[in-house]
């Protein structure tokens, strides 16, 4: 096979995979933005534990 044919096949396969990943990400509501909790969990220092 000649080089242009091989390159076209590789680019086509990569495009199909990219479209599949994009479609699955949209379907599963994947967000690239990091979510921020309204009430952050308290950070403990020196091994102390939360008192319930």
Rosetta constraint file for C-alpha pairs under 8 A:
AtomPair CA 1 CA 5 HARMONIC 6.74 0.50
AtomPair CA 1 CA 6 HARMONIC 6.91 0.50
AtomPair CA 2 CA 6 HARMONIC 6.57 0.50
AtomPair CA 3 CA 7 HARMONIC 6.17 0.50
AtomPair CA 4 CA 8 HARMONIC 6.12 0.50
AtomPair CA 5 CA 9 HARMONIC 6.24 0.50
AtomPair CA 6 CA 10 HARMONIC 6.21 0.50
AtomPair CA 7 CA 11 HARMONIC 6.08 0.50
AtomPair CA 8 CA 12 HARMONIC 6.05 0.50
AtomPair CA 9 CA 13 HARMONIC 6.23 0.50
AtomPair CA 10 CA 14 HARMONIC 6.18 0.50
AtomPair CA 11 CA 15 HARMONIC 6.06 0.50
AtomPair CA 12 CA 16 HARMONIC 6.26 0.50
AtomPair CA 13 CA 17 HARMONIC 6.31 0.50
AtomPair CA 14 CA 18 HARMONIC 6.08 0.50
AtomPair CA 15 CA 19 HARMONIC 6.11 0.50
AtomPair CA 16 CA 20 HARMONIC 6.15 0.50
AtomPair CA 17 CA 21 HARMONIC 6.14 0.50
AtomPair CA 18 CA 22 HARMONIC 6.12 0.50
AtomPair CA 19 CA 23 HARMONIC 6.01 0.50
AtomPair CA 20 CA 24 HARMONIC 6.13 0.50
AtomPair CA 21 CA 25 HARMONIC 6.10 0.50
AtomPair CA 22 CA 26 HARMONIC 6.25 0.50
AtomPair CA 23 CA 27 HARMONIC 6.13 0.50
AtomPair CA 24 CA 28 HARMONIC 6.11 0.50
AtomPair CA 25 CA 29 HARMONIC 6.12 0.50
AtomPair CA 25 CA 30 HARMONIC 5.17 0.50
AtomPair CA 26 CA 30 HARMONIC 6.30 0.50
AtomPair CA 44 CA 48 HARMONIC 6.04 0.50
AtomPair CA 44 CA 49 HARMONIC 7.11 0.50
